[in-house]
Amino acid sequence: MLVISAVLLTAVGAPLLSPHVPTRGDLDRSLLPPFWASGGSLDHPLGTDLYGRDQLSRIFYGARISLWVAALVISVSIVVGTPVGMIAGYVGGWFDAILMRMVDLVLAFPLILLAIMLAVVFGPSFANVVVVVSLLIWPRLARLIRAETLSLRHNDFVVYAEVVGIPVWRIMIRHLFPNVLPTLIVMTTLEIGHVILIESSLSFLGAGIPPPYPSWGLMVADGRGRIVTGWWLSLFPGLAILVTVLAFTLFGDWLRERLDPRLRDR
């Protein structure tokens, strides 16, 4: 939780915390090592990249980009995946079969290929990343919500609501949704780390956030040819990805234990 709070604080306060403008370089300060290494400077605590841009500032702003992508992707996935999953699980029959085959079709499509195609046609962009990653996340969310809805479909409170003539949409909103909400919270928390990892991977491949914007994946890619002479270029953004993804994964597991009564009572 402390790590997540630190990442959120860094993302929100990046303009105040960053010692330099992340996109502004100085070729006279190109490839400065971290301050504790020979030739380093306290003015650039984590060193600079090939263009003399401050690594610490770029990592701070990279947190902002990663969390913005995650927030938009999770929002889109909830808006699309939750109703699809609930309708499929509640209605069932041929309607459920059609919706789930559509979900399977989306999951089967090589989305990395789609990202590369969009980058080639339109150029890499923030919007492309959100679209591609949302296409990957919402079907996973829909499947889980469908499974939860199926498990609740024949419970007494749902059957009673149907018997007294409550409309279907009201049953889903007032009776089913509150019961699938804990699962939705856990799933979306776990998926935040997944989204950050995918966005970093796409940026690493050149199909994600375009330069000179400071994406963590793009920063790792910038240092891949200088592992020995510029080890700090990939190391620090790589650690940022690792720690952030791990923190959200562990937090999601903790939430699952707290919100799932079957695990809580063990």
Residue frames relative to the residue before (quaternion, step in Angstrom):
aa qw qx qy qz dx dy dz
M 1.0000 0.0000 0.0000 0.0000 0.00 0.00 0.00
L 0.6315 0.5344 -0.3317 0.4534 3.58 1.04 -0.76
V 0.6425 0.5195 -0.3212 0.4628 3.57 1.02 -0.82
I 0.6549 0.5051 -0.3119 0.4677 3.59 0.93 -0.90
S 0.6402 0.5175 -0.3238 0.4663 3.58 0.97 -0.83
A 0.6534 0.5135 -0.3117 0.4607 3.57 1.00 -0.83
V 0.6483 0.5088 -0.3171 0.4692 3.59 1.00 -0.83
L 0.6557 0.5067 -0.3092 0.4666 3.59 0.95 -0.88
L 0.6513 0.5117 -0.3087 0.4676 3.57 0.97 -0.88
T 0.6449 0.5235 -0.3116 0.4616 3.56 1.01 -0.85
A 0.6677 0.5083 -0.3013 0.4528 3.57 0.94 -0.92
V 0.6953 0.4680 -0.2762 0.4705 3.57 0.89 -0.94
G 0.7890 0.3415 -0.1620 0.4844 3.56 0.91 -0.93
A 0.2467 0.8173 -0.4952 0.1609 3.59 1.23 0.32
P 0.6693 0.4960 -0.3373 0.4385 3.66 0.83 -0.80
L 0.6993 0.4540 -0.2709 0.4812 3.59 1.10 -0.65
L 0.7169 0.4696 -0.2501 0.4506 3.57 1.02 -0.83
S 0.6319 0.5639 -0.3390 0.4096 3.58 1.08 -0.66
P 0.3879 -0.7441 0.4923 0.2311 3.61 -0.77 0.98
H 0.7917 0.1751 -0.0867 0.5789 3.60 1.22 -0.43
V 0.5720 -0.5350 0.4767 0.3991 3.56 -1.31 0.22
P 0.4459 -0.7557 0.4027 0.2607 3.63 -0.52 1.11
T 0.7289 0.4162 -0.2461 0.4847 3.60 1.12 -0.52
R 0.6076 0.5549 -0.3523 0.4458 3.59 1.27 -0.07
G 0.1236 -0.8231 0.5535 0.0305 3.55 -0.69 1.11
D 0.1672 -0.7360 0.6450 0.1195 3.49 -1.40 0.19
L 0.3357 -0.7898 0.4779 0.1873 3.58 -0.22 1.27
D 0.5817 0.5686 -0.3809 0.4396 3.59 1.17 -0.38
R 0.7310 0.3579 -0.2168 0.5390 3.58 1.25 -0.39
S 0.2562 0.8032 -0.4988 0.2010 3.57 1.17 0.52
L 0.8734 0.0407 -0.0608 0.4815 3.54 -1.08 0.93
L 0.2086 0.7473 -0.5896 0.2243 3.56 0.82 0.99
P 0.4059 -0.7102 0.5108 0.2646 3.63 -0.89 0.83
P 0.6863 -0.4360 0.3502 0.4649 3.63 -1.25 0.07
F 0.6916 -0.5446 0.2910 0.3747 3.55 -1.18 0.65
W 0.6843 0.4974 -0.3046 0.4377 3.61 1.06 -0.63
A 0.6225 0.5324 -0.3421 0.4604 3.59 1.26 -0.26
S 0.6531 -0.5135 0.3847 0.4023 3.54 -1.26 0.40
G 0.7959 0.2457 -0.2109 0.5115 3.57 -0.75 1.06
G 0.5161 0.6595 -0.4038 0.3684 3.57 1.30 -0.05
S 0.2226 -0.7690 0.5878 0.1163 3.54 -1.31 0.26
L 0.5029 -0.6517 0.4798 0.3035 3.57 -1.03 0.79
D 0.5556 0.6007 -0.3907 0.4217 3.57 1.22 -0.34
H 0.7508 0.1714 -0.1127 0.6279 3.58 1.28 -0.46
P 0.2160 -0.8518 0.4569 0.1380 3.61 0.41 1.23
L 0.7759 0.2813 -0.1624 0.5408 3.62 1.01 -0.74
G 0.6450 -0.5454 0.3166 0.4317 3.57 1.20 0.41
T 0.3893 -0.6860 0.5573 0.2594 3.53 -1.37 -0.19
D 0.4832 -0.6549 0.4915 0.3098 3.56 -1.27 0.31
L 0.7960 -0.3192 0.2189 0.4654 3.56 -1.32 -0.18
Y 0.7370 0.3996 -0.2171 0.5000 3.57 1.11 -0.71
G 0.5688 -0.6301 0.3678 0.3796 3.57 1.24 0.23
R 0.4362 0.6868 -0.4702 0.3420 3.59 1.19 0.44
D 0.5291 -0.6657 0.4386 0.2909 3.54 -1.00 0.89
Q 0.4250 -0.7397 0.4691 0.2283 3.57 -0.68 1.14
L 0.6414 0.5324 -0.3327 0.4410 3.59 0.95 -0.84
S 0.6595 0.5007 -0.3081 0.4685 3.59 0.92 -0.87
R 0.6670 0.5021 -0.3039 0.4589 3.57 0.98 -0.81
I 0.6235 0.5172 -0.3408 0.4771 3.59 1.08 -0.63
F 0.6322 0.5253 -0.3325 0.4623 3.60 0.98 -0.80
Y 0.7071 0.4334 -0.2622 0.4934 3.58 0.86 -0.93
G 0.5778 0.5741 -0.3711 0.4458 3.58 1.17 -0.49
A 0.6041 0.5423 -0.3467 0.4698 3.57 1.12 -0.68
R 0.6377 0.5285 -0.3226 0.4582 3.58 1.00 -0.82
I 0.6652 0.4959 -0.3049 0.4677 3.61 0.90 -0.90
S 0.6647 0.5145 -0.3111 0.4434 3.59 0.87 -0.95
L 0.7045 0.4563 -0.2739 0.4694 3.59 0.89 -0.89
W 0.5976 0.5381 -0.3667 0.4679 3.61 1.11 -0.57
V 0.6438 0.5053 -0.3175 0.4790 3.57 0.94 -0.89
A 0.6660 0.5076 -0.3062 0.4528 3.58 0.88 -0.95
A 0.6597 0.5154 -0.3144 0.4476 3.60 0.91 -0.89
L 0.6833 0.4772 -0.2913 0.4696 3.60 0.90 -0.89
V 0.6621 0.5062 -0.3108 0.4568 3.58 0.91 -0.89
I 0.6707 0.4865 -0.3045 0.4698 3.59 0.88 -0.90
S 0.6334 0.5305 -0.3342 0.4535 3.61 0.99 -0.77
V 0.6627 0.4903 -0.2995 0.4803 3.58 0.90 -0.94
S 0.6716 0.5134 -0.3006 0.4416 3.58 0.91 -0.91
I 0.6412 0.5075 -0.3261 0.4743 3.59 1.03 -0.73
V 0.6695 0.5114 -0.2988 0.4483 3.57 0.89 -0.97
V 0.7352 0.3917 -0.2282 0.5039 3.60 0.98 -0.79
G 0.7476 0.4638 -0.2410 0.4098 3.57 0.69 -1.10
T 0.6429 0.5482 -0.3383 0.4144 3.60 0.97 -0.78
P 0.7082 0.4227 -0.2975 0.4809 3.67 0.70 -0.86
V 0.6185 0.5366 -0.3568 0.4497 3.61 1.00 -0.72
G 0.6880 0.4834 -0.2820 0.4621 3.58 0.87 -0.94
M 0.6793 0.4878 -0.3002 0.4588 3.59 0.92 -0.85
I 0.6565 0.4999 -0.3167 0.4678 3.58 0.95 -0.83
A 0.6526 0.5132 -0.3161 0.4593 3.58 0.93 -0.89
G 0.7031 0.4694 -0.2735 0.4587 3.58 0.89 -0.91
Y 0.6997 0.4700 -0.2799 0.4596 3.59 1.00 -0.75
V 0.7169 0.4414 -0.2601 0.4727 3.58 0.83 -0.98
G 0.1522 -0.8311 0.5186 0.1311 3.58 0.93 -0.91
G 0.6818 0.5298 -0.3369 0.3754 3.54 -1.26 -0.48
W 0.8249 -0.2077 0.1639 0.4996 3.54 -1.15 -0.68
F 0.6026 0.5650 -0.3589 0.4346 3.58 1.11 -0.66
D 0.6407 0.5133 -0.3031 0.4839 3.55 1.02 -0.87
A 0.6555 0.5263 -0.3114 0.4431 3.58 0.93 -0.92
I 0.6637 0.5004 -0.3085 0.4625 3.60 0.93 -0.87
L 0.6736 0.4987 -0.3050 0.4523 3.59 0.86 -0.94
M 0.6888 0.4798 -0.2907 0.4591 3.58 0.91 -0.87
R 0.6142 0.5162 -0.3616 0.4750 3.61 1.09 -0.57
M 0.6116 0.5302 -0.3464 0.4741 3.59 1.09 -0.67
V 0.6394 0.5189 -0.3159 0.4713 3.56 1.00 -0.84
D 0.6520 0.5137 -0.3104 0.4633 3.58 0.93 -0.90
L 0.6381 0.5378 -0.3228 0.4465 3.56 1.02 -0.82
V 0.6592 0.4965 -0.3074 0.4737 3.58 0.96 -0.86
L 0.6725 0.5015 -0.2980 0.4555 3.58 0.95 -0.88
A 0.6721 0.5114 -0.2962 0.4462 3.58 1.09 -0.69
F 0.5892 0.5889 -0.3773 0.4046 3.59 1.18 -0.46
P 0.4387 -0.6996 0.4932 0.2734 3.62 -0.88 0.89
L 0.2165 -0.8411 0.4843 0.1054 3.55 0.03 1.32
I 0.5443 0.5804 -0.4102 0.4457 3.59 1.19 -0.38
L 0.6322 0.5240 -0.3180 0.4740 3.56 1.06 -0.81
L 0.6332 0.5241 -0.3251 0.4677 3.58 1.01 -0.82
A 0.6464 0.5229 -0.3200 0.4544 3.59 0.96 -0.86
I 0.6620 0.4956 -0.3053 0.4722 3.57 0.95 -0.85
M 0.6345 0.5269 -0.3275 0.4609 3.60 1.01 -0.81
L 0.6632 0.4949 -0.3051 0.4713 3.60 0.93 -0.88
A 0.6471 0.5196 -0.3198 0.4571 3.57 1.03 -0.80
V 0.6508 0.5094 -0.3140 0.4672 3.58 1.06 -0.77
V 0.7185 0.4550 -0.2529 0.4612 3.58 0.89 -0.97
F 0.8263 0.2245 -0.0826 0.5099 3.58 0.74 -1.08
G 0.5065 -0.6075 0.4439 0.4212 3.56 1.24 -0.34
P 0.5684 -0.5910 0.4303 0.3775 3.62 -1.08 0.59
S 0.1066 0.8014 -0.5796 0.1025 3.58 -0.95 0.84
F 0.6663 -0.4862 0.3998 0.3998 3.52 -1.35 0.32
A 0.6603 0.5244 -0.3063 0.4419 3.59 0.93 -0.93
N 0.6270 0.5414 -0.3382 0.4465 3.60 0.97 -0.81
V 0.6482 0.5244 -0.3145 0.4537 3.55 0.95 -0.90
V 0.6662 0.5050 -0.3061 0.4554 3.58 0.87 -0.95
V 0.6568 0.5133 -0.3120 0.4558 3.60 0.92 -0.89
V 0.7071 0.4752 -0.2762 0.4449 3.58 0.74 -1.06
V 0.6986 0.4585 -0.2884 0.4676 3.60 0.82 -0.93
S 0.6066 0.5436 -0.3552 0.4587 3.62 1.07 -0.64
L 0.6357 0.5321 -0.3243 0.4557 3.58 1.03 -0.78
L 0.6688 0.4787 -0.2999 0.4834 3.57 1.15 -0.52
I 0.7315 0.4676 -0.2470 0.4304 3.59 0.91 -0.89
W 0.6753 0.5297 -0.3458 0.3792 3.64 0.75 -0.90
P 0.6426 0.5030 -0.3724 0.4421 3.69 0.91 -0.59
R 0.6145 0.5361 -0.3504 0.4607 3.60 1.05 -0.68
L 0.6513 0.5063 -0.3004 0.4788 3.54 1.03 -0.85
A 0.6461 0.5322 -0.3171 0.4458 3.59 0.95 -0.88
R 0.6426 0.5302 -0.3223 0.4496 3.58 0.95 -0.83
L 0.6815 0.4870 -0.2923 0.4615 3.56 0.89 -0.93
I 0.6597 0.4962 -0.3097 0.4719 3.60 0.93 -0.87
R 0.6104 0.5419 -0.3468 0.4620 3.60 1.04 -0.72
A 0.6625 0.5057 -0.3085 0.4584 3.59 0.90 -0.92
E 0.6561 0.4989 -0.3092 0.4744 3.59 0.98 -0.82
T 0.6506 0.5134 -0.3132 0.4637 3.58 0.99 -0.83
L 0.6305 0.5293 -0.3302 0.4618 3.59 1.00 -0.78
S 0.6702 0.4999 -0.3064 0.4550 3.58 0.98 -0.78
L 0.7140 0.4272 -0.2448 0.4978 3.59 1.21 -0.50
R 0.4617 0.7557 -0.4023 0.2323 3.54 1.28 -0.53
H 0.8031 0.2738 -0.1315 0.5127 3.60 0.87 -0.86
N 0.3347 0.7276 -0.5230 0.2917 3.58 1.13 0.53
D 0.6712 -0.5448 0.3277 0.3810 3.55 -1.17 0.62
F 0.6744 0.5072 -0.3224 0.4289 3.61 0.88 -0.85
V 0.6371 0.5001 -0.3298 0.4851 3.60 1.14 -0.56
V 0.6532 0.5120 -0.3108 0.4632 3.58 0.93 -0.91
Y 0.6493 0.5136 -0.3204 0.4604 3.59 0.95 -0.85
A 0.6418 0.5238 -0.3242 0.4568 3.59 0.96 -0.84
E 0.6500 0.5059 -0.3138 0.4724 3.59 1.04 -0.75
V 0.6490 0.5387 -0.3163 0.4341 3.56 0.98 -0.88
V 0.7238 0.4252 -0.2543 0.4803 3.59 0.92 -0.83
G 0.5786 -0.6615 0.3383 0.3364 3.58 1.28 0.17
I 0.3149 0.7405 -0.5320 0.2635 3.58 1.12 0.51
P 0.5234 -0.6553 0.4354 0.3270 3.64 -0.84 0.90
V 0.6352 -0.5655 0.3780 0.3658 3.55 -1.16 0.71
W 0.6703 0.5093 -0.3201 0.4345 3.58 0.84 -0.94
R 0.6614 0.5011 -0.3109 0.4636 3.57 1.07 -0.72
I 0.5981 0.5509 -0.3544 0.4617 3.57 1.09 -0.68
M 0.6840 0.4898 -0.2915 0.4553 3.55 0.89 -0.94
I 0.7114 0.4602 -0.2705 0.4571 3.59 0.91 -0.88
R 0.7930 0.3582 -0.1736 0.4611 3.59 0.78 -1.02
H 0.7767 0.3433 -0.1817 0.4959 3.60 1.10 -0.58
L 0.7482 0.3911 -0.2265 0.4858 3.59 0.88 -0.88
F 0.6678 0.5397 -0.3253 0.3961 3.58 0.81 -0.97
P 0.6535 0.5012 -0.3522 0.4446 3.68 0.83 -0.75
N 0.6847 0.4887 -0.2889 0.4570 3.58 1.12 -0.60
V 0.6889 0.4199 -0.2920 0.5137 3.59 1.17 -0.39
L 0.4633 0.7201 -0.4238 0.2952 3.59 1.26 -0.27
P 0.6448 0.5108 -0.3576 0.4420 3.68 0.84 -0.75
T 0.6485 0.5030 -0.3138 0.4774 3.57 0.99 -0.82
L 0.6355 0.5342 -0.3213 0.4555 3.57 1.02 -0.81
I 0.6463 0.5215 -0.3183 0.4572 3.59 0.96 -0.85
V 0.6668 0.4990 -0.2989 0.4658 3.57 0.90 -0.94
M 0.6736 0.5122 -0.2977 0.4420 3.56 0.86 -1.00
T 0.6883 0.4765 -0.2995 0.4578 3.59 0.85 -0.90
T 0.6119 0.5402 -0.3529 0.4573 3.60 1.07 -0.65
L 0.6632 0.4912 -0.2958 0.4811 3.56 0.96 -0.88
E 0.6805 0.5107 -0.2916 0.4370 3.57 0.99 -0.83
I 0.5190 0.6289 -0.4296 0.3880 3.62 1.15 -0.38
G 0.6619 0.4918 -0.2977 0.4811 3.56 0.94 -0.89
H 0.6307 0.5349 -0.3205 0.4619 3.56 1.05 -0.81
V 0.6517 0.5161 -0.3106 0.4610 3.58 0.94 -0.89
I 0.6501 0.5147 -0.3207 0.4579 3.59 0.91 -0.89
L 0.6554 0.5139 -0.3066 0.4609 3.57 1.00 -0.84
I 0.6625 0.4943 -0.3070 0.4716 3.60 0.95 -0.85
E 0.6487 0.5155 -0.3226 0.4576 3.59 0.92 -0.88
S 0.6538 0.5052 -0.3128 0.4685 3.57 0.98 -0.83
S 0.6425 0.5249 -0.3192 0.4580 3.58 1.03 -0.80
L 0.6599 0.5006 -0.3076 0.4684 3.58 0.94 -0.89
S 0.6604 0.4957 -0.3084 0.4723 3.58 0.96 -0.83
F 0.6091 0.5520 -0.3407 0.4562 3.57 1.07 -0.72
L 0.7097 0.4495 -0.2456 0.4837 3.57 1.04 -0.84
G 0.5308 -0.6433 0.4021 0.3778 3.59 1.26 -0.16
A 0.6171 0.5446 -0.3411 0.4541 3.59 1.29 0.22
G 0.6352 0.5418 -0.3240 0.4450 3.58 1.25 0.24
I 0.8219 -0.0722 0.0992 0.5562 3.55 -0.81 -1.06
P 0.3529 -0.7640 0.4949 0.2163 3.63 -0.69 1.00
P 0.5210 -0.5917 0.4930 0.3679 3.59 -1.19 0.45
P 0.6029 -0.0890 -0.7788 -0.1487 1.57 -2.32 0.93
Y 0.3433 0.7593 -0.5001 0.2354 3.61 1.21 0.26
P 0.4470 -0.7522 0.4288 0.2246 3.59 -0.87 0.94
S 0.0570 0.7722 -0.6261 0.0917 3.57 0.13 1.27
W 0.5588 -0.6173 0.4328 0.3454 3.58 -1.01 0.78
G 0.6567 0.5141 -0.3138 0.4539 3.59 0.94 -0.85
L 0.6484 0.5099 -0.3091 0.4734 3.56 1.02 -0.79
M 0.6337 0.5260 -0.3264 0.4639 3.58 1.06 -0.72
V 0.6271 0.5155 -0.3315 0.4807 3.58 1.03 -0.76
A 0.6511 0.5185 -0.3111 0.4587 3.58 0.97 -0.87
D 0.6303 0.5503 -0.3367 0.4320 3.60 0.99 -0.77
G 0.7543 0.4027 -0.2168 0.4711 3.58 1.07 -0.65
R 0.4470 0.7327 -0.4449 0.2559 3.60 1.21 -0.10
G 0.7030 0.4433 -0.2783 0.4815 3.60 1.13 -0.51
R 0.7277 0.3712 -0.2173 0.5343 3.58 1.30 0.01
I 0.1037 0.8424 -0.5207 0.0917 3.56 0.98 0.86
V 0.7218 0.4184 -0.2435 0.4946 3.59 1.02 -0.77
T 0.7743 0.3737 -0.1991 0.4703 3.58 0.70 -1.06
G 0.7924 0.1598 -0.0926 0.5813 3.60 1.19 -0.47
W 0.0051 0.8701 -0.4924 0.0213 3.56 0.92 1.00
W 0.6342 0.5639 -0.3292 0.4141 3.59 1.11 -0.66
L 0.5423 0.6473 -0.3993 0.3572 3.60 1.18 -0.46
S 0.7696 0.3163 -0.1668 0.5290 3.59 0.97 -0.86
L 0.6016 0.6188 -0.3629 0.3514 3.57 1.05 -0.75
F 0.7448 0.4412 -0.2574 0.4294 3.60 0.63 -1.06
P 0.6690 0.4408 -0.3290 0.4998 3.67 0.88 -0.68
G 0.6059 0.5485 -0.3575 0.4519 3.59 1.10 -0.62
L 0.6478 0.5001 -0.3068 0.4859 3.57 1.03 -0.80
A 0.6154 0.5454 -0.3461 0.4518 3.59 1.04 -0.74
I 0.6454 0.5030 -0.3148 0.4809 3.59 0.98 -0.84
L 0.6740 0.5187 -0.2960 0.4348 3.58 0.81 -1.04
V 0.7092 0.4649 -0.2708 0.4556 3.58 0.75 -1.05
T 0.6717 0.5039 -0.3046 0.4496 3.60 0.92 -0.87
V 0.6668 0.4885 -0.3025 0.4746 3.59 0.88 -0.92
L 0.6578 0.5058 -0.3095 0.4644 3.58 0.93 -0.88
A 0.6444 0.5322 -0.3248 0.4427 3.60 0.96 -0.83
F 0.6859 0.4626 -0.2925 0.4795 3.61 0.88 -0.88
T 0.6248 0.5332 -0.3427 0.4559 3.60 1.05 -0.67
L 0.6829 0.4723 -0.2853 0.4786 3.58 0.88 -0.92
F 0.6365 0.5168 -0.3286 0.4689 3.59 1.03 -0.75
G 0.6342 0.5243 -0.3229 0.4675 3.59 1.05 -0.75
D 0.6445 0.5067 -0.3167 0.4770 3.58 1.01 -0.80
W 0.6401 0.5189 -0.3222 0.4660 3.58 1.02 -0.80
L 0.6448 0.5131 -0.3167 0.4698 3.59 0.98 -0.83
R 0.6325 0.5360 -0.3407 0.4434 3.58 0.97 -0.81
E 0.6587 0.5027 -0.3113 0.4653 3.59 0.97 -0.82
R 0.6951 0.4736 -0.2796 0.4630 3.59 1.03 -0.74
L 0.7590 0.4078 -0.2062 0.4638 3.59 0.96 -0.83
D 0.6674 0.4609 -0.3041 0.4996 3.60 1.18 -0.45
P 0.3676 -0.7655 0.4772 0.2260 3.63 -0.38 1.16
R 0.6037 0.5680 -0.3625 0.4260 3.60 1.12 -0.58
L 0.7010 0.4207 -0.2597 0.5140 3.58 1.09 -0.70
R 0.6317 0.5669 -0.3304 0.4129 3.57 1.06 -0.77
D 0.7156 0.4666 -0.2519 0.4546 3.58 1.05 -0.77
R 0.4960 0.6650 -0.4375 0.3469 3.59 1.22 -0.07
